[in-house]
Amino acid sequence: MGVPRPASLVAVLVLGGLGLLTLSHRGEAKLRIVKPSVAPPFAAGDDAANIALRRSVDRVLLRWVARRSGTLRALDLRVKFSAPGYGGGSSGILRATTHPVRPDGRPRISTVLAQQELVPAESASGGSIALPMRLGVEEGQEFATIIQNAAPDPHDDYFSANFLFARRGLVGANARNERRTEARDARYGLDPRELVGFSRDGGASWSLPGGPYGPNGGRAFIPTYVQEFSSGVAEGQVYYWGRPVSGTVTMIYQSRSRPWTITRIGASSTGGSGRVVLTIDDVARATATLSGTGFVSAKIDPVVVPPGSTVELTTTSGAGGLLLRQLFADAAWARLAHLGTGSRWYLEQGPETAVPLYPLPFFASVSR
């Protein structure tokens, strides 16, 4: 049966984490059953990394996907301009344009959905710049925001775009120009299509993903942003730097709205080996030993988490355990995204931070 809708819109609904209801270009509804993903619910990375915009032809692209439906009030990005090599002079002029995305992943430059022009030194708050959008979006809808330095002398008056960085390079769906929403190897708490891209010729050609330096042709930058909705909700990939952590670490996850079945325990590690204990409402329910580098996981007997319950994952990090990194958002984003003991997940030893230790699969809907 046909469903009336704008010709350019394709709707994607997640049904309990088990199926996708899609509307074809003719408006025909089709249901496909898919297996739950074991993708981590949030990103893991090593450091903050900056892309300095000191040439008029350089462009940074953030391809992002709306996290919910509604009016997007602002898109928050990270910039740096107050240290040599990261910024200079007046800090330049940040010009941002947001576009739809072509089927091949490039921005549709001819259509501008939002545009901003501002001076970072006058507009940033704690290293964050809020780009006013006032844009109606549908959950799962894809956009491309392009950043350039429009200063007359960009070499002297400049700023840097700031992202979380993977020293060994990205892996999985976000390490390629993925066009499928259902790709099952996303590894950074992102939609598989999200990425950071770069152009050296004013947008005539793009590295998607890519950057001006780093492994694998610059495929090492992890999208870092917050989406602010007019409803007051703020969501995104908020972590932008990390450092090694040692000792006992406990990640806490909140199950709020519906039952949830955990079948694996996972982590993003730089090495080592450790035993992870999973508890539900202070009762130990499963253990797993994880070892290796990168994203690692182990099966456990399925554990059902009732609505309203608290899941804890505890292990030793550092010497004698997994080598984990503690992840940080800046203070402005921590407030904006309400990080802390009331958020979907948090580190017991530092509630506004996290370590990449995951109960899997994790569906965002269980914690809303």
C-alpha positions in Angstrom: 0.0 0.0 0.0 1.4 3.4 -0.9 2.3 5.9 1.9 2.2 9.6 1.0 5.5 11.3 1.6 7.9 13.8 0.0 9.6 12.3 -3.0 13.1 12.9 -1.6 12.5 11.3 1.8 13.2 7.7 2.7 12.0 6.7 6.2 13.7 4.1 8.3 12.1 2.8 11.5 13.8 0.5 14.0 11.3 -1.9 15.4 12.5 -3.2 18.8 16.0 -3.6 17.4 14.8 -6.6 15.3 13.5 -5.3 12.1 13.7 -2.4 9.6 10.5 -1.0 8.0 11.6 0.9 5.0 9.7 2.9 2.4 10.9 2.4 -1.2 11.0 5.1 -3.7 7.4 4.2 -4.7 6.3 4.5 -1.1 5.9 0.8 -0.6 6.5 -0.5 2.9 8.8 -3.5 3.3 9.8 -5.3 6.5 13.2 -7.0 6.8 14.2 -8.9 9.9 17.8 -8.2 10.8 20.0 -9.6 13.6 20.8 -7.3 16.5 24.0 -5.5 16.0 27.0 -5.9 18.3 28.2 -2.4 17.5 29.5 -0.5 20.5 27.1 2.2 21.8 29.8 4.9 22.0 33.1 5.7 20.4 36.6 4.8 21.6 39.7 6.7 20.5 43.1 7.7 21.5 43.5 11.5 21.4 42.1 14.8 20.2 43.3 15.7 16.7 43.0 19.0 14.8 42.7 19.9 11.2 44.1 23.4 10.7 42.3 25.4 8.0 45.1 27.6 6.6 44.3 27.5 2.9 41.2 28.9 1.2 40.8 25.7 -0.8 40.7 23.3 2.2 37.4 21.9 3.3 36.5 19.7 6.2 33.3 17.7 5.9 31.2 16.1 8.7 28.7 13.6 7.3 26.2 13.1 10.1 22.8 11.4 10.6 19.9 12.8 12.6 19.6 10.9 15.9 15.9 11.6 16.2 13.0 13.4 14.5 12.2 17.0 15.2 13.6 20.5 14.7 17.4 20.6 15.0 18.1 23.8 16.8 21.9 23.7 16.5 24.8 21.5 15.5 27.7 21.8 18.0 31.2 21.2 16.7 34.6 21.5 18.3 37.2 24.0 17.2 40.6 25.2 18.5 42.2 28.6 17.8 44.1 29.7 20.9 47.5 27.9 20.4 50.2 28.1 17.7 49.6 25.4 15.1 45.9 25.2 16.0 44.9 28.8 15.4 46.3 32.3 14.9 45.6 35.9 14.3 41.9 36.8 14.5 41.0 33.0 14.4 39.7 33.4 10.8 36.1 33.2 9.6 34.4 29.9 9.9 31.9 29.4 7.1 29.7 26.3 7.4 27.1 25.0 4.9 24.9 22.0 5.4 23.7 19.9 2.4 21.8 16.8 1.5 23.9 13.8 0.6 24.1 12.2 -2.9 23.7 8.5 -3.3 27.5 8.2 -3.8 28.2 9.9 -0.4 29.3 13.3 -1.7 27.5 16.5 -0.6 24.8 17.9 -2.9 26.5 21.3 -3.1 23.8 22.9 -5.1 21.3 22.6 -2.3 22.1 24.5 0.9 19.9 23.7 3.9 21.7 25.9 6.4 24.6 28.4 6.3 26.6 30.2 9.0 29.5 32.5 9.1 31.2 33.5 12.3 34.5 34.3 14.0 35.6 31.4 16.3 37.3 33.6 18.8 34.1 35.5 19.3 31.6 32.6 19.1 33.2 29.6 20.8 32.4 28.4 24.3 34.8 26.0 25.9 36.1 24.9 22.5 32.6 24.3 21.1 30.8 26.3 18.4 27.0 26.0 18.1 25.9 26.3 14.4 22.3 27.6 14.4 20.3 25.2 12.1 16.5 25.5 12.7 16.2 22.5 10.4 13.4 19.9 10.4 14.9 16.4 10.4 13.8 12.8 10.4 15.6 10.2 12.5 18.1 8.4 10.2 18.2 11.3 7.7 21.7 12.0 6.4 23.4 15.4 6.0 26.8 16.8 5.2 28.2 19.9 6.9 31.2 21.5 5.2 33.6 23.8 7.1 36.0 26.3 5.5 38.1 29.3 6.5 36.7 32.3 4.6 39.2 34.8 6.0 41.0 37.0 3.4 44.3 35.8 4.8 43.6 32.2 6.1 47.3 31.4 6.5 47.6 33.9 9.4 44.0 34.1 10.6 42.9 30.5 11.1 41.3 27.9 13.3 41.2 24.1 13.5 38.4 21.6 13.5 38.8 19.2 16.4 37.9 15.4 16.4 38.5 12.2 18.3 41.4 10.4 16.6 42.3 6.7 16.2 46.1 6.4 16.0 46.0 3.0 14.2 43.3 4.2 11.8 39.6 3.6 11.7 38.1 0.1 11.3 34.7 -1.1 10.1 32.0 0.7 8.3 33.1 4.2 9.4 36.5 3.6 7.8 35.0 3.5 4.3 32.4 5.5 2.3 29.6 3.2 3.6 26.2 3.8 2.1 24.1 1.1 3.8 22.2 2.0 7.0 22.2 -1.7 7.9 26.0 -2.3 7.7 26.8 -4.4 10.8 30.4 -3.4 11.4 30.1 0.1 12.8 32.5 0.5 15.7 32.2 4.0 17.1 28.6 4.4 18.4 27.8 6.0 15.0 25.5 5.4 12.1 27.6 3.3 9.6 27.4 6.2 7.1 28.8 8.9 9.4 32.4 10.1 8.7 34.9 13.0 8.5 36.0 13.9 5.0 38.5 16.3 3.6 39.1 18.2 0.3 42.2 20.0 -0.8 40.6 21.6 -3.9 37.6 23.5 -2.7 35.3 20.5 -2.8 35.9 19.5 -6.4 37.0 16.1 -5.0 36.7 14.5 -1.6 38.4 11.9 0.6 35.5 10.1 2.2 36.6 9.4 4.9 39.9 11.2 5.1 42.0 14.0 6.5 45.3 15.8 5.8 47.4 13.4 7.9 47.2 10.1 9.7 47.2 6.4 8.8 45.4 5.0 5.8 45.2 8.3 3.9 43.8 10.2 6.9 41.1 7.7 7.7 41.6 8.2 11.4 39.2 11.0 12.4 36.1 10.1 14.4 33.0 12.3 14.0 32.6 14.5 17.1 29.4 16.5 17.4 26.2 17.3 19.4 22.8 17.6 17.9 20.6 20.1 19.9 16.9 19.7 19.3 14.2 22.3 20.0 12.6 19.8 22.5 15.7 20.3 24.8 17.3 16.9 24.0 21.0 16.9 23.0 22.6 13.8 21.5 25.8 12.9 19.6 29.3 11.6 19.7 30.6 13.8 22.6 33.9 12.2 23.5 36.9 14.0 21.9 40.0 12.8 23.8 41.2 9.9 26.0 44.0 8.8 28.3 45.1 5.5 29.8 43.3 4.5 33.0 44.6 2.2 35.7 42.8 0.2 38.5 39.3 -1.0 38.9 36.8 0.4 36.4 33.0 0.0 36.4 30.8 1.1 33.6 27.1 1.6 34.5 24.2 1.3 32.0 20.6 2.2 32.6 17.7 0.1 31.3 14.6 2.2 31.3 11.9 1.5 28.8 11.8 -2.2 27.9 13.5 -5.6 28.5 16.9 -6.1 27.0 18.9 -9.3 26.3 22.7 -9.2 26.6 24.5 -11.9 24.7 28.1 -10.6 24.6 30.5 -8.4 26.6 32.8 -6.2 24.5 35.6 -3.6 24.8 37.8 -1.4 22.8 41.3 -2.1 24.1 44.9 -1.3 23.2 46.0 -4.7 24.5 46.2 -6.8 27.6 43.7 -9.3 29.0 41.1 -9.1 31.7 38.1 -10.7 33.4 34.9 -8.7 33.1 32.0 -9.3 35.6 28.5 -8.3 34.6 26.0 -7.6 37.4 22.3 -6.6 37.2 21.0 -4.8 40.2 24.1 -5.8 42.2 23.7 -9.5 41.4 26.6 -11.1 39.4 25.1 -12.7 36.3 28.0 -13.4 33.9 31.7 -13.2 33.4 33.9 -13.1 30.3 37.6 -12.9 29.6 38.6 -10.4 27.0 42.0 -10.0 25.4 43.6 -8.4 22.3 43.8 -5.1 20.5 40.9 -3.1 19.0 37.3 -4.1 19.4 37.1 -7.4 21.2 34.1 -9.3 22.5 33.1 -12.7 24.0 29.8 -14.5 24.1 28.0 -15.1 27.4 24.8 -17.1 28.1 21.9 -14.7 27.4 21.0 -12.4 30.3 17.6 -10.6 30.3 17.6 -7.1 31.8 14.2 -6.0 33.1 13.1 -2.4 32.5 14.3 -0.1 35.3 17.4 -2.2 36.1 21.0 -1.2 36.3 23.8 -3.1 34.4 27.4 -2.9 35.7 30.5 -4.1 34.0 33.6 -4.3 36.1 37.2 -5.1 35.2 40.8 -4.1 35.9 42.4 -1.7 33.5 46.2 -1.2 33.1 48.8 -3.5 34.5 47.4 -7.0 34.9 44.3 -6.2 33.0 42.8 -4.8 29.8 44.5 -1.6 28.5 41.6 0.8 28.4 41.4 4.5 27.8 39.2 6.9 29.8 37.1 9.1 27.4 36.3 12.7 28.0 33.9 15.4 26.7 34.6 19.0 27.4 32.7 20.7 30.2 30.3 22.5 27.9 29.3 19.3 26.1 29.0 17.4 29.4 26.4 19.9 30.5 24.7 20.0 27.2 24.4 16.2 26.9 23.6 15.8 30.7 26.6 13.5 31.2 26.7 12.0 34.7 24.8 9.6 36.9 21.6 10.4 35.1 22.8 9.6 31.6 22.5 6.4 29.6 25.9 5.2 30.7 28.7 6.5 32.8 31.9 5.5 34.5 31.4 4.9 38.3 34.9 6.4 39.0 34.2 9.5 36.9 30.5 9.9 36.0 31.0 12.5 33.2 33.5 10.2 31.5 33.4 6.6 30.1 35.7 3.6 29.4 34.9 1.5 26.3 33.5 -1.5 28.1 30.1 -2.6 26.6 27.1 -4.9 27.2 26.0 -6.1 23.8 23.9 -5.7 21.8 22.9 -2.3 23.1 19.9 -0.5 21.7 19.5 3.2 22.3 15.8 2.7 22.8 16.3 0.8 26.1 17.8 3.8 27.8 15.5 6.5 26.6 
